[in-house]
Amino acid sequence: MTMFVDGSSKKDPDGRRAAAYAVVTLQKVLEAQPLPLGTTSQKAELTALTRALHLAKNKRANIYTDSKYAFLIAHSHAAIWKERGFLTTKGSPICNASHITKLLEAIPLPKEVAILHCRGHQAARDKIAQGNNLADQVARQTALQREVAPLLVLETSFIPKYTKAETRALLAQEGTQTHPSGWITLHEKLVLPEQQAITIIKQIHDALHIGPRALLNFLSPLFSPLHLRQAIQTVHRSCLTCATISPQGGLRPPPRNPPAERTSARSRLADNPAGSCSPQHHLASSHPVPTPVIGVQKIAQAATGRAMILTVYTQLNQEDIDPPHNPA
């Protein structure tokens, strides 16, 4: 199969930076989702490439991107940064470490894959240019959508299991509802089963790798507070990735280097081709985590209908993905 990916990050009519990504073939759009406001173009490009790799799981695929940044990250820079613990030679954290980690984890998923760079914004004289232009157009249009897609995923096979004591205690409270899939909601918020709370929160945490406070703020509109804070703290303390790059979800003070120690932009770029985050811009979590636009009722419906709470991007069935073809 041959896919074309693109990420878009542009200011919308209200002056806010709207972002989205798209994964397409020559025939159709495989996946396109808006991303949280403020998402940079680099993060959008990394997300697009990562999602294409997931869609190509166990398949042979050619993936075209016009992003030299994402292309170089996939082919060389990512392995270098992983060896360094996602730190520059000067010990400062690189930008987009969590996105690069997800890209590295996705690269082995296809049976065979070639990640190819193509020039962007070219006249559609060949199929590669046509596919790239389609991905660009879809990403731009999707970025202007007002409703941001939910950001997290739980396995569709996940089945909540409450103990009999838990169920009795919850049903005794006003505002409790049970659903055919087994989920229980309290005041329209999903209740984490006590014995599965760590498993659920870990799966969500591993999709973002943000600090405990940011994750709590993100999930509070969706989940009942029962077991939530404790599960988040436990998962965060045991996460090796967070221990390495230490995402805290807040602004940090600027560096206090004397002027003589500061380097030029060119020397910083040479030292860190993937981009280095200064302390006040440490990872994605330096920005406030947006509350999901999707309503709690819709999430409850998703949970009751498909045993799914949230979805990080639309998961296509394997039969929905085009068979391999030659773009040329």
N, C-alpha and C positions, 0 to 999 in steps of 0.2 A: 504494500500500500504506500501511497505517496501523500504526504500531508504538508500543508503550509501553515505557518504560525506567525502571529504578530501580536504585539502589545501596544496599547495606545494610552497616552496620558496627556490630556489637553485641558485647558481651562474651559469650563462650561459657560453658558450665558450669564450665570450668576457670579462668575469670577472664581469659582472653585475648581480645583484640579480634579477632573473626572477621569477615571481609568477603566480599562477593560482589556480582555485578551480574547483571541479567537484562534480556533483550530479548524481548518477547512481542507477539503479536497477540491479538485476541479469541478466536481458534481454537486457538492452540498456542504453545508456547515455542520461539522461534527460537534462542536462545542463553542459557545461564546457566552461569557459572563462578565457583568460589571464587577469592578473591584472597589474597595473602600476609597472614599474621597482622600486625596493626598497621596495615593500610591504613585511612585515614580515610574518613569518609562522603563528603567532597568528592571525593576521588580515585575512589571507587567510582562516584559519580554521573557524573563526567567520563568514566570508562571506559565506562560503559553507553551514554552518548550517542555517544561515538566509535565504538563497535562497531556501533551502529544505523546510523550513517552509512556504515560499510563494507558492511553487509548490504544497504543501499539503493543500492549503486553502480549507476549507469546507469539508475536507476529514478526514478519520481515517488513521493515519500513524505511523509507527515505523521508527525512523531515527537513524542509527548507525554512530558513529564517533569514531576514535581512538585517538582523541585529548582530553586528560584529562583536558586541559585548557578550551576548549570550553564547555565540558560536565559540569564542575564545575561552569562556568559562568552561564550557562543556569539554573542550578538547585539551586544555592545558592548565589554565589557571586554577580550576577547582581542585585538582589533585595537589597542586602546590600549596594552596591555602589549607587544605585538610591536614597535610603533613605539619604545617606550622600551627595548627590549632586555631585556624581562622584569625590569625594575628599577622600584622605586618612585621617586617624585620626590626621595627622600632618598638614592637610590643603593643601597638594600638589595634583595636578590633577593626576588621574590614567591614565595609558596608554589605548588607544583604546576605549575611552569613547563614541565616536560617533558610533563605531561598536557595542558596547554593547547596546547602546540605540536602534539601529535598530533591534538587536536580541530580546530585550524586546518587541518591538512593533510587532514583527512577531510571537511570541510564541502563542498568542491567535487566530491566523488565522485558523489553522486546527480545525476540529470539535472535534477530539480527537488526542492526540499525545503523544508518548513516545520517549524521547531522551535517547538513550542507548549508553554506552561506550563498545568498544570492543578492544581487543589487536591488534596492528598493525603489519604488516610484518610477518604474520603467514603462515605456509604451508596451501594451499587451501584444507583442509580436510573436511570442512563443508561449508554450503552456506553463513554463516556470514563472514568467512574468504575470500571466493571467492568474495563476494561483496565489502568487504573492500579493497582487493587487486586490484580490477578493478577500484575503485575510486582513489586509489593511483596512478595507472598506467596512467589513463586518466589525472589526475591533473598534473603529471610530464611532460607528452607529451605536454599538452596544454601550460604549462609555457614556453616551448621553442619556441612557435610560435612568429614570429616577430611582427605581427600586434596586437596591444592591442585593446581589445574591447572597444567601447564607454561606458561611465560610467554613463550616466544619462537617465532618462526616463520621457516622457510626456505621459499622458493617450492617448490611441489610439482614444478615443472618442473626444479628444480636437479638436475644429474647430476654426481657427483664424478668428477674426472679425475686419476688418479695417473700419473706418468711411469713408464716401464718400470723405471728405476733405483730409484725409490721402492718400487714393488711388490716387486721382488726383495729389497730391503733389509728390507722389512717382513715378507715371507714367511719370511725367514731367521731371524726372531725367534720365540721360544716365546711362545705366547699370542695369535698373530695369526689372525684369521678373515676370510674374504672373504664377501660377500653378493651375491645376484643383482642388486641395484640398482647395484652397483659400489662400495659403501662397504666400507672395511676397518676392523676393530676390533682394538685391541691391548689385551689384558687387559680385555676387555669395555668399552673406551672407544673412541669414534669418533676416527679419525685424520684430521686436516685435510690435504687435499692441499696440498702446498707452494705450487703456483701459484694455488690458489683460497683460501688461508687468509684473505687480506685481504678478499676478497669476502664470504666467509661471516661473518667476525667483524663486518664493517661492518653487515651486515643485522641481526645480533643486537644490536649496539651501538645502532643507530638506533632499535630498539624500546624501549630503556630510557634511554640517555644517562646512565649512571652512570660513576663513576670507574674507572680501570683496575684498581685493586686489588680493588674490589668485583666487577667483572665477572670477573676471574680466579678469585676465590673461588666465584663462582656457577657458572662453567663447568667448573672443575676436576673435579668428580665425573662429568662427562659426556664430556669430551674428553681424549684423550691429550695430555700436555704438549708433544709435538712441534709446533713452530711456534706454539703457543698464546700464550705470553707476548709474543713479539715482535709477533705480529699485533695483539694488543690494544693494545700501546703505539703502534704505527704508526697504527691507526685513531683512537685517542683524540687523538693530536697533530694529526691532519688534520681533526677534527670542528669545524665552525664553531659549532654549537650549544653544545658543551662549552666552547669558547673564550669564548663570551658569558656563560654562566651558571656555568661552572667547577665542575661536580659532582666532588667528590673522594672521596665515599664514606665520610667519617669525621666525627666530631664536631669542632666548631670552638669556640674559646673564646668566652665571652659578651662582648657589647660593653662597652666601658669608658667609657660616657658618664657625665659627672657628673650628679648628681640633677637639677640645674637644667635640663638639656637634655632630660630625659625628658618624653614627652608622654602624655596620657591615652589610654585605650583608644578613646574616641570619636573623638579627633582622628586617631589612627592609622587607624581604620576609614575615616574620611572621606578620608584621603589615599590609602588603598589598599583600594578596595572588593573587590578580588579576594583580599585576604589577603596579608600580608607575612611572610616567614620571617625570624626572627631568625637570626644566624649559627649558633647552636647547633642550629638546625632547618632547615638549608639543603637544600631539595629532599627527594625521597624517599630519596636515598642517604645521608641522615644516620642512617638506621636500618640495622642489619645486613641484608645481602641474604640472604634465606632460601635454603637449599639445596633444590632441587626434591625433592618427595616421590616423584615418579615414579622408578621404578627404572631403572638403566642398561640392563638387559636389555630393558625395554619400549621405551626409546628406540631401541635397536639394531633391535628388531623394526619400529618405525615407519620407521626409515631403510631397512630392507631391503624392507619391503612397499610403501612409497609414496614413496620417495626423499625422506623428510621426517625431520628430526632432532627438532625441537620444534615445538609449536604454541602461539601466543599465544592462545588462545581458539579454540573450534571454528569452523572455516570451513564454512559451509553452501553447498551448491551452489545456483545461481540458481533451479533448478526446485523447490527445497525452500522457497522464500520465497513467502508468500502473495501473490496478485495484489492490486492496489489495491482498496480498498473504502471506503465511507463509514461512519465509526463512528457517525454520527448516524442 
